Amino acid sequence: MPALLQALMPQVRRRDDTEAIVVDSGSRDRTSELAVSAGARVISESRPGAAAARNTGVRAANGELVVFLDSDCVPRPDWLDVLVRALRAAPEMGAVGGRIVAARSTNLLQRHAERSAYINQEEGFRDPFLPYLLTANCCYRRAALEKLGGFDEGLLSGEDTDVSWRMQLQLGLGLELVQDAVVEHVHRATLRGLWSQWVRYGWGGVQLDERFPDRSVGVDDAEGRSSLRPLRRLADGVWALVLLPFGRSDPLDVVAPLLRCVEIVAMHLGRAQARRSLRSDG
C-alpha cells in the first residue's frame, strides 16, 4: 500500500474531477490508516470477496468513470490521465484497460509468475470467446456497470471476466487495450498464496463455463491438453538440476516445473470443488 499510494495520490491530486477510494474488506494491517493519511477516502466492507469490494467502491463513487486498481499494483506516472483520456475519446467503448507488468521480483515464485506472464492484460484480449479486462488496471463507464448490476458477487474468481463479457453481449459496448497506461504488479511470494490463487482460478472457471456455455474452450480443457504432464515436467526440472552446476540452467528452471504442477493440481482441485458445489445446489 505505501508504494501504491505514493504513486497514485499525486496523479489524483492533479485532477479536479477525481477522488481516490480505498475499500477495506477486512484487512488486518495498516491499510486504512495509510490510505487516510495519504488523502484517500476509506470505506469498510464486511462482505468477503473482490466483487463485493468493487461494487461498494462503485456505489460510493461520484464520477462518470470508475477506475480500478488492485492493492498489489503500483501505477506508473501519468497512468491515470492516459487511461481516462482513452475512454473519453472512444464513446463506443464501455471500458479500457492498461498493461500489467511484473514488479521487481524478490524470490523464485515471483520470477516464475513473471516468466509465465500471469496477470496479463494482453492475454485477455486474445481470448477465443470474447476479450476481457482484468480489474488490476482498467476504467469503466459507471453507467454501464450500473446497467449490468455491477460485479457478480457469487463468483469466487473471474468476476472481471464476467462483467466484461456481459457488457459486450448485453450492452453492445466494446473494450480497448491502452498500451501506455501501465501498472506494475507484485506477484505472490509464498506457496500458500500461489495455491489459493489457482484454486480460485479453477473454481471461477467452472462458474464461467456454466454462465457462458458457448465458450469454445473451457478454462481447464486447453490447460489439461497442453500442461497436465507432471512426469515430463518433473523430468525437465531434474535435467535442469543436473545442468545447474555447469552454469547451463537457472535455479528457476529447476523449481518452475514443480511450481507449474502445483498450479495445475490446485486449479483442478478448485474445478472439482466447484462442480461438487453446483451439483449440491442443483
C-alpha positions as CSV (number, residue, x, y, z in Angstrom):
1,M,0.0,0.0,0.0
2,P,2.7,2.6,0.7
3,A,4.2,2.2,-2.8
4,L,0.7,2.2,-4.4
5,L,-0.4,5.4,-2.6
6,Q,2.9,7.2,-3.2
7,A,2.5,6.6,-6.9
8,L,-1.3,7.1,-7.1
9,M,-2.1,10.1,-5.0
10,P,-0.1,12.7,-6.9
11,Q,-1.9,11.6,-10.1
12,V,-5.3,12.0,-8.3
13,R,-4.4,15.5,-6.9
14,R,-3.5,16.8,-10.4
15,R,-7.1,16.2,-11.4
16,D,-10.1,18.4,-10.2
17,D,-12.6,15.7,-11.1
18,T,-11.1,12.7,-9.4
19,E,-11.2,11.1,-5.9
20,A,-9.4,8.1,-4.6
21,I,-11.5,5.5,-2.8
22,V,-9.9,2.6,-0.9
23,V,-12.3,-0.3,0.0
24,D,-11.0,-2.2,3.1
25,S,-12.7,-5.6,3.3
26,G,-11.3,-6.9,6.5
27,S,-7.6,-6.1,6.3
28,R,-5.5,-6.8,9.4
29,D,-2.7,-4.4,8.7
30,R,-2.5,-0.6,8.4
31,T,-4.3,-0.3,5.1
32,S,-7.0,2.1,6.3
33,E,-4.6,4.2,8.3
34,L,-2.2,4.6,5.4
35,A,-4.9,5.4,2.9
36,V,-6.4,8.1,5.1
37,S,-3.0,9.6,5.8
38,A,-2.4,9.8,2.1
39,G,-5.7,11.6,1.4
40,A,-7.8,8.7,0.1
41,R,-11.4,8.1,1.2
42,V,-11.7,4.8,3.0
43,I,-14.8,2.6,3.1
44,S,-15.1,-0.6,5.1
45,E,-16.8,-3.6,3.5
46,S,-17.6,-6.6,5.8
47,R,-18.6,-9.0,2.9
48,P,-15.6,-11.0,1.6
49,G,-14.5,-11.1,-2.0
50,A,-13.2,-8.7,-4.6
51,A,-16.6,-8.3,-6.3
52,A,-18.3,-7.1,-3.2
53,A,-15.4,-4.6,-2.5
54,R,-15.5,-3.3,-6.1
55,N,-19.3,-2.9,-6.0
56,T,-19.1,-0.9,-2.8
57,G,-16.5,1.3,-4.3
58,V,-18.7,1.9,-7.4
59,R,-21.7,2.8,-5.3
60,A,-19.6,5.3,-3.3
61,A,-18.0,6.9,-6.4
62,N,-19.4,10.2,-7.8
63,G,-17.7,10.3,-11.2
64,E,-19.0,9.2,-14.6
65,L,-15.9,6.9,-15.0
66,V,-14.7,4.4,-12.4
67,V,-11.0,3.4,-12.5
68,F,-9.9,0.1,-10.8
69,L,-6.5,-0.7,-9.3
70,D,-5.6,-3.6,-7.1
71,S,-3.7,-3.2,-3.9
72,D,-0.8,-5.2,-5.2
73,C,-0.3,-2.9,-8.2
74,V,1.8,0.3,-8.5
75,P,0.8,2.7,-11.3
76,R,3.5,4.4,-13.4
77,P,3.5,8.2,-13.8
78,D,0.6,9.6,-16.0
79,W,-1.2,6.2,-15.8
80,L,-4.4,7.7,-14.7
81,D,-4.5,10.5,-17.3
82,V,-3.7,8.1,-20.1
83,L,-6.4,5.6,-19.1
84,V,-9.2,8.2,-18.6
85,R,-8.3,10.1,-21.7
86,A,-8.5,6.9,-23.8
87,L,-12.1,6.1,-22.6
88,R,-13.4,9.6,-23.0
89,A,-12.1,9.6,-26.6
90,A,-13.9,6.4,-27.5
91,P,-17.7,6.7,-26.9
92,E,-18.3,3.3,-28.5
93,M,-16.2,1.7,-25.7
94,G,-17.6,0.7,-22.3
95,A,-14.2,0.2,-20.8
96,V,-10.5,0.4,-21.4
97,G,-7.6,-1.5,-19.7
98,G,-3.9,-0.8,-19.4
99,R,-0.9,-3.1,-19.4
100,I,0.1,-5.0,-16.3
101,V,3.8,-5.8,-16.0
102,A,5.6,-7.6,-13.2
103,A,7.2,-5.6,-10.4
104,R,10.7,-6.4,-9.4
105,S,10.9,-10.0,-8.3
106,T,12.3,-10.9,-4.9
107,N,12.1,-14.7,-5.0
108,L,11.8,-17.7,-7.3
109,L,8.0,-17.8,-7.1
110,Q,7.7,-14.2,-8.3
111,R,10.2,-14.9,-11.1
112,H,8.2,-17.9,-12.1
113,A,5.0,-15.8,-12.3
114,E,6.8,-13.1,-14.3
115,R,8.3,-15.7,-16.8
116,S,4.8,-17.2,-17.2
117,A,3.3,-13.8,-17.8
118,Y,0.5,-14.3,-15.3
119,I,-1.9,-11.4,-14.7
120,N,-1.6,-10.4,-18.4
121,Q,-4.0,-7.9,-19.9
122,E,-2.9,-8.7,-23.4
123,E,-3.8,-12.3,-22.9
124,G,-7.4,-11.3,-22.0
125,F,-7.7,-9.5,-25.4
126,R,-6.7,-12.8,-27.1
127,D,-9.4,-14.9,-25.5
128,P,-11.1,-17.1,-28.2
129,F,-14.6,-16.3,-26.9
130,L,-14.5,-12.5,-26.2
131,P,-11.9,-10.1,-25.0
132,Y,-12.0,-9.3,-21.3
133,L,-10.4,-6.9,-18.9
134,L,-8.5,-7.5,-15.6
135,T,-9.6,-5.1,-12.9
136,A,-6.0,-4.7,-11.8
137,N,-5.8,-1.9,-14.3
138,C,-9.0,-0.7,-16.1
139,C,-11.5,2.1,-16.4
140,Y,-15.3,1.5,-16.8
141,R,-18.2,3.8,-17.6
142,R,-20.1,3.9,-14.4
143,A,-23.5,3.8,-16.2
144,A,-22.5,0.6,-17.9
145,L,-21.7,-1.1,-14.6
146,E,-24.9,0.1,-13.1
147,K,-27.0,-1.3,-16.0
148,L,-25.2,-4.7,-15.5
149,G,-25.9,-4.7,-11.8
150,G,-22.2,-4.5,-11.1
151,F,-19.8,-7.4,-10.5
152,D,-21.3,-10.7,-9.7
153,E,-20.6,-11.4,-6.0
154,G,-21.5,-15.0,-6.4
155,L,-18.3,-15.7,-8.4
156,L,-15.3,-16.8,-6.4
157,S,-13.0,-15.7,-9.3
158,G,-13.4,-14.3,-12.8
159,E,-15.9,-11.6,-11.8
160,D,-13.9,-9.2,-14.0
161,T,-14.1,-11.5,-17.0
162,D,-17.8,-12.0,-16.4
163,V,-18.6,-8.3,-16.3
164,S,-16.5,-7.7,-19.4
165,W,-18.4,-10.3,-21.4
166,R,-21.8,-9.3,-20.1
167,M,-21.1,-5.7,-21.1
168,Q,-20.3,-6.7,-24.7
169,L,-23.1,-9.2,-25.0
170,Q,-25.9,-7.2,-23.3
171,L,-24.9,-3.6,-23.9
172,G,-23.0,-3.9,-27.2
173,L,-20.1,-1.8,-25.8
174,G,-16.5,-2.7,-26.7
175,L,-13.2,-2.9,-24.9
176,E,-9.9,-1.3,-25.8
177,L,-6.3,-2.0,-24.6
178,V,-4.3,1.1,-23.8
179,Q,-0.6,0.2,-24.1
180,D,0.7,3.3,-22.4
181,A,-1.4,3.0,-19.2
182,V,0.9,0.7,-17.2
183,V,0.9,-0.7,-13.6
184,E,3.5,-2.9,-12.0
185,H,2.0,-5.9,-10.3
186,V,3.6,-7.6,-7.3
187,H,3.2,-11.3,-7.7
188,R,2.5,-13.7,-4.8
189,A,5.7,-14.6,-3.0
190,T,4.5,-17.7,-1.0
191,L,3.4,-21.2,-1.9
192,R,0.2,-20.7,0.2
193,G,-0.7,-17.7,-1.8
194,L,0.1,-19.4,-5.1
195,W,-2.0,-22.4,-4.2
196,S,-5.1,-20.4,-3.1
197,Q,-4.8,-18.2,-6.2
198,W,-5.0,-21.2,-8.6
199,V,-7.8,-22.9,-6.6
200,R,-9.8,-19.8,-7.1
201,Y,-9.0,-19.7,-10.8
202,G,-10.2,-23.3,-11.1
203,W,-13.4,-22.6,-9.2
204,G,-14.1,-19.4,-11.1
205,G,-13.5,-21.2,-14.4
206,V,-16.3,-23.7,-13.8
207,Q,-18.7,-20.8,-12.8
208,L,-17.8,-19.0,-16.1
209,D,-18.4,-22.3,-18.1
210,E,-21.8,-22.6,-16.5
211,R,-22.7,-19.0,-17.3
212,F,-21.2,-18.9,-20.8
213,P,-21.7,-22.4,-22.3
214,D,-20.9,-21.1,-25.8
215,R,-17.3,-20.6,-24.9
216,S,-15.2,-22.6,-27.4
217,V,-12.7,-23.9,-24.9
218,G,-13.3,-24.5,-21.2
219,V,-10.8,-23.0,-18.8
220,D,-9.2,-26.3,-18.0
221,D,-9.5,-28.0,-21.3
222,A,-6.6,-26.3,-23.1
223,E,-4.7,-26.4,-19.8
224,G,-5.2,-30.1,-19.5
225,R,-4.2,-30.9,-23.0
226,S,-1.0,-28.7,-23.1
227,S,0.1,-28.6,-19.4
228,L,-1.0,-31.5,-17.4
229,R,2.1,-33.7,-18.0
230,P,3.6,-33.9,-14.5
231,L,6.1,-36.6,-15.1
232,R,7.5,-34.8,-18.1
233,R,7.6,-31.5,-16.2
234,L,9.4,-33.1,-13.3
235,A,11.9,-34.7,-15.6
236,D,12.6,-31.2,-17.0
237,G,13.3,-30.0,-13.5
238,V,15.7,-32.9,-12.8
239,W,17.6,-32.2,-16.0
240,A,17.9,-28.5,-15.1
241,L,19.3,-29.6,-11.7
242,V,21.9,-31.7,-13.5
243,L,22.9,-28.8,-15.7
244,L,22.9,-26.2,-12.9
245,P,26.5,-26.8,-11.6
246,F,27.7,-26.2,-15.2
247,G,26.0,-22.9,-15.5
248,R,23.7,-24.2,-18.2
249,S,20.5,-23.7,-16.3
250,D,19.0,-21.3,-13.8
251,P,17.5,-22.2,-10.3
252,L,14.2,-21.1,-11.7
253,D,14.5,-23.9,-14.4
254,V,14.7,-26.4,-11.5
255,V,11.7,-25.2,-9.5
256,A,9.4,-23.9,-12.3
257,P,8.2,-27.4,-13.3
258,L,7.3,-28.1,-9.7
259,L,5.5,-24.8,-9.3
260,R,3.6,-25.4,-12.5
261,C,2.5,-28.8,-11.2
262,V,1.3,-27.2,-8.0
263,E,-0.7,-24.7,-10.0
264,I,-2.3,-27.3,-12.2
265,V,-3.3,-29.5,-9.3
266,A,-4.7,-26.5,-7.4
267,M,-6.7,-25.4,-10.5
268,H,-8.2,-28.9,-11.0
269,L,-9.0,-29.2,-7.3
270,G,-10.8,-25.8,-7.5
271,R,-12.8,-27.0,-10.5
272,A,-13.7,-30.3,-8.7
273,Q,-14.9,-28.4,-5.7
274,A,-16.9,-26.0,-7.9
275,R,-18.6,-28.9,-9.7
276,R,-19.5,-30.6,-6.4
277,S,-20.9,-27.3,-5.2
278,L,-23.0,-26.9,-8.3
279,R,-24.4,-30.4,-8.1
280,S,-25.4,-29.9,-4.4
281,D,-27.0,-26.6,-5.2
282,G,-28.9,-28.2,-8.1
